[in-house]
Amino acid sequence: MEEKYIQNAKVLKALSDPKRLRIVDMLSCGELCACKILEKFHITQPTLSHDMRVLIDSGLVKARPEGKWIYYSLNEERLNAFYQQLGEIFTSDPDCICYRKGGDI
């Protein structure tokens, strides 16, 4: 299977959780400290760490340690690639998978 499908599935899986989707929405306003994210949720620090690990593993979020805190931000490069690839999946053009000859789709 092509790598772009695997990577996009990771992103979609990460975004399928409402809490993680809200975190991404919060990060769209700029970099945030884990402490600020925790203030907006009724969750423990380990729960936040798990959700952030899923977002980081998907490539959507970057982490930057500073002192005892971690600051999170959106990975704009990965987001742009995701937008582009998702657009390609939902449109038909000459390079579309449905026009490929032979082999597996």
GROMACS elastic network, one bead per residue, 0.5 to 0.9 nm:
[ bonds ]
;  ai    aj funct       b0    kb
    1     4     6  0.85197   500
    1     5     6  0.71047   500
    1     6     6  0.74267   500
    1   105     6  0.88731   500
    2     5     6  0.56725   500
    2     6     6  0.68483   500
    3     6     6  0.51064   500
    3     7     6  0.61480   500
    3     8     6  0.85135   500
    4     7     6  0.51257   500
    4     8     6  0.59638   500
    4     9     6  0.84312   500
    4    82     6  0.87170   500
    4    85     6  0.74768   500
    5     8     6  0.51288   500
    5     9     6  0.60170   500
    5    10     6  0.86435   500
    5    85     6  0.87603   500
    6     9     6  0.51816   500
    6    10     6  0.64196   500
    6    11     6  0.88925   500
    7    10     6  0.51488   500
    7    11     6  0.64506   500
    7    12     6  0.87671   500
    7    58     6  0.70299   500
    7    59     6  0.82978   500
    7    82     6  0.85231   500
    8    11     6  0.50425   500
    8    12     6  0.61248   500
    8    13     6  0.84790   500
    8    58     6  0.82503   500
    8    82     6  0.65691   500
    8    85     6  0.79265   500
    8    86     6  0.78047   500
    9    12     6  0.50415   500
    9    13     6  0.59632   500
    9    14     6  0.84731   500
    9    58     6  0.86750   500
   10    13     6  0.50951   500
   10    14     6  0.61067   500
   10    15     6  0.86039   500
   10    54     6  0.86817   500
   10    55     6  0.88951   500
   10    57     6  0.79622   500
   10    58     6  0.51843   500
   10    59     6  0.84210   500
   11    14     6  0.50833   500
   11    15     6  0.61924   500
   11    16     6  0.85945   500
   11    55     6  0.76785   500
   11    57     6  0.87121   500
   11    58     6  0.50462   500
   11    59     6  0.73017   500
   11    60     6  0.70004   500
   11    82     6  0.80561   500
   12    15     6  0.50538   500
   12    16     6  0.60398   500
   12    58     6  0.85639   500
   13    16     6  0.50738   500
   13    17     6  0.75490   500
   13    54     6  0.88909   500
   13    58     6  0.83903   500
   14    17     6  0.64672   500
   14    20     6  0.68548   500
   14    21     6  0.78692   500
   14    51     6  0.83618   500
   14    54     6  0.60620   500
   14    55     6  0.58475   500
   14    57     6  0.87513   500
   14    58     6  0.65922   500
   14    60     6  0.86965   500
   15    18     6  0.71851   500
   15    19     6  0.85999   500
   15    20     6  0.60354   500
   15    21     6  0.51428   500
   15    22     6  0.89331   500
   15    24     6  0.82663   500
   15    55     6  0.80576   500
   16    19     6  0.88446   500
   16    20     6  0.76885   500
   16    21     6  0.71263   500
   17    20     6  0.53887   500
   17    21     6  0.61832   500
   17    22     6  0.87040   500
   18    22     6  0.61498   500
   18    23     6  0.86448   500
   19    22     6  0.50812   500
   19    23     6  0.62730   500
   19    24     6  0.87595   500
   19    41     6  0.85560   500
   19    51     6  0.82256   500
   20    24     6  0.62412   500
   20    25     6  0.85562   500
   20    51     6  0.64070   500
   20    52     6  0.78447   500
   20    54     6  0.86489   500
   20    55     6  0.74322   500
   21    24     6  0.51287   500
   21    25     6  0.62573   500
   21    26     6  0.87100   500
   22    26     6  0.61961   500
   22    27     6  0.86380   500
   23    27     6  0.62069   500
   23    28     6  0.86585   500
   23    37     6  0.72940   500
   23    52     6  0.87079   500
   24    28     6  0.62176   500
   24    55     6  0.84843   500
   24    60     6  0.82687   500
   24    61     6  0.80441   500
   24    73     6  0.86280   500
   24    74     6  0.72980   500
   25    28     6  0.51472   500
   25    29     6  0.74396   500
   26    29     6  0.58993   500
   26    30     6  0.75988   500
   26    31     6  0.88022   500
   26    32     6  0.81263   500
   26    37     6  0.80325   500
   27    30     6  0.51228   500
   27    31     6  0.59268   500
   27    32     6  0.65490   500
   27    61     6  0.86294   500
   27    72     6  0.73963   500
   27    73     6  0.57778   500
   27    74     6  0.61226   500
   28    31     6  0.80621   500
   28    73     6  0.78970   500
   28    74     6  0.67699   500
   29    32     6  0.86970   500
   30    72     6  0.86069   500
   30    73     6  0.63609   500
   30    74     6  0.77075   500
   31    71     6  0.64412   500
   31    72     6  0.54572   500
   31    74     6  0.75106   500
   32    35     6  0.81128   500
   32    36     6  0.63823   500
   32    37     6  0.69299   500
   32    70     6  0.84924   500
   32    71     6  0.53914   500
   32    72     6  0.53656   500
   32    73     6  0.66102   500
   33    36     6  0.53369   500
   33    37     6  0.66372   500
   33    38     6  0.87911   500
   33    69     6  0.66732   500
   33    70     6  0.58381   500
   33    72     6  0.62261   500
   34    37     6  0.50949   500
   34    38     6  0.61203   500
   34    39     6  0.86987   500
   34    45     6  0.85511   500
   34    48     6  0.80604   500
   34    49     6  0.87027   500
   34    69     6  0.66478   500
   34    70     6  0.57888   500
   34    71     6  0.60267   500
   34    72     6  0.70696   500
   35    38     6  0.50923   500
   35    39     6  0.63679   500
   35    45     6  0.87869   500
   35    69     6  0.74902   500
   35    70     6  0.83933   500
   35    71     6  0.88250   500
   36    39     6  0.51740   500
   36    40     6  0.69918   500
   37    40     6  0.55481   500
   37    41     6  0.70532   500
   37    48     6  0.83041   500
   38    41     6  0.54014   500
   38    42     6  0.73779   500
   38    43     6  0.69728   500
   38    44     6  0.76632   500
   38    45     6  0.71623   500
   38    48     6  0.71494   500
   39    42     6  0.76284   500
   39    43     6  0.89445   500
   40    43     6  0.89545   500
   41    44     6  0.85921   500
   41    48     6  0.89690   500
   43    46     6  0.82945   500
   43    47     6  0.62371   500
   43    48     6  0.68828   500
   44    47     6  0.52564   500
   44    48     6  0.64309   500
   44    49     6  0.87006   500
   45    48     6  0.50566   500
   45    49     6  0.60891   500
   45    50     6  0.86833   500
   46    50     6  0.62470   500
   46    51     6  0.87327   500
   47    50     6  0.51598   500
   47    51     6  0.63845   500
   47    52     6  0.86475   500
   48    51     6  0.51126   500
   48    52     6  0.60356   500
   48    53     6  0.84580   500
   49    52     6  0.51016   500
   49    53     6  0.60243   500
   49    54     6  0.86911   500
   50    53     6  0.50714   500
   50    54     6  0.63912   500
   50    55     6  0.88065   500
   51    54     6  0.51953   500
   51    55     6  0.64038   500
   51    56     6  0.86833   500
   52    55     6  0.50097   500
   52    56     6  0.60087   500
   52    57     6  0.84256   500
   52    61     6  0.77491   500
   52    63     6  0.87316   500
   52    72     6  0.84861   500
   53    56     6  0.50090   500
   53    57     6  0.59176   500
   53    58     6  0.84597   500
   53    61     6  0.88541   500
   54    57     6  0.51258   500
   54    58     6  0.61851   500
   54    59     6  0.87606   500
   55    58     6  0.51558   500
   55    59     6  0.65012   500
   55    60     6  0.56716   500
   55    61     6  0.55704   500
   55    62     6  0.84334   500
   56    59     6  0.51001   500
   56    60     6  0.59452   500
   56    62     6  0.59790   500
   56    63     6  0.74723   500
   56    75     6  0.89703   500
   57    60     6  0.77152   500
   57    61     6  0.80663   500
   58    61     6  0.76519   500
   59    62     6  0.74051   500
   59    74     6  0.87893   500
   59    75     6  0.68480   500
   59    78     6  0.62088   500
   59    79     6  0.82512   500
   60    73     6  0.85910   500
   60    74     6  0.58385   500
   60    75     6  0.52166   500
   60    76     6  0.77614   500
   60    77     6  0.87921   500
   60    78     6  0.61136   500
   60    79     6  0.63126   500
   61    72     6  0.66125   500
   61    73     6  0.56097   500
   61    75     6  0.50882   500
   61    76     6  0.85728   500
   61    78     6  0.86737   500
   62    71     6  0.82992   500
   62    72     6  0.56707   500
   62    73     6  0.53570   500
   62    74     6  0.60523   500
   62    75     6  0.57763   500
   63    70     6  0.63786   500
   63    71     6  0.56747   500
   63    73     6  0.66548   500
   63    74     6  0.89278   500
   64    69     6  0.85884   500
   64    70     6  0.55436   500
   64    71     6  0.50227   500
   64    72     6  0.63058   500
   64    73     6  0.82912   500
   65    68     6  0.73705   500
   65    69     6  0.59507   500
   65    71     6  0.60591   500
   65    72     6  0.87120   500
   66    69     6  0.55101   500
   66    70     6  0.59217   500
   66    71     6  0.71301   500
   67    70     6  0.78495   500
   73    76     6  0.87559   500
   74    77     6  0.88057   500
   74    78     6  0.85712   500
   74    79     6  0.77948   500
   75    78     6  0.54936   500
   75    79     6  0.62154   500
   75    80     6  0.87397   500
   76    80     6  0.60739   500
   76    81     6  0.85934   500
   77    80     6  0.52813   500
   77    81     6  0.63572   500
   77    82     6  0.86749   500
   78    81     6  0.50751   500
   78    82     6  0.60622   500
   78    83     6  0.86032   500
   79    83     6  0.61343   500
   79    84     6  0.85870   500
   80    83     6  0.50994   500
   80    84     6  0.61824   500
   80    85     6  0.85874   500
   81    84     6  0.51221   500
   81    85     6  0.60483   500
   81    86     6  0.84242   500
   82    85     6  0.51766   500
   82    86     6  0.59136   500
   82    87     6  0.83862   500
   83    86     6  0.52193   500
   83    87     6  0.60917   500
   83    88     6  0.86695   500
   84    87     6  0.51082   500
   84    88     6  0.63073   500
   84    89     6  0.88123   500
   85    89     6  0.63074   500
   85    90     6  0.88140   500
   86    89     6  0.50602   500
   86    90     6  0.63985   500
   86    91     6  0.87991   500
   87    90     6  0.52584   500
   87    91     6  0.62558   500
   88    91     6  0.53406   500
   88    92     6  0.73841   500
   88    93     6  0.80813   500
   88    96     6  0.76413   500
   89    92     6  0.77960   500
   89    96     6  0.78563   500
   89    97     6  0.85632   500
   91    96     6  0.78336   500
   92    95     6  0.79199   500
   92    96     6  0.56536   500
   92    97     6  0.85894   500
   92    98     6  0.82673   500
   93    96     6  0.52607   500
   93    97     6  0.89853   500
   93    99     6  0.87035   500
   94    97     6  0.87562   500
   94    99     6  0.69690   500
   95    98     6  0.83999   500
   95    99     6  0.69285   500
   95   100     6  0.76218   500
   96    99     6  0.56783   500
   96   100     6  0.71711   500
   97   100     6  0.54637   500
   97   105     6  0.64818   500
   98   101     6  0.85224   500
   98   105     6  0.75005   500
  100   103     6  0.82304   500
  100   104     6  0.88728   500
  100   105     6  0.74295   500
  101   104     6  0.88296   500
  101   105     6  0.88528   500
  102   105     6  0.83019   500
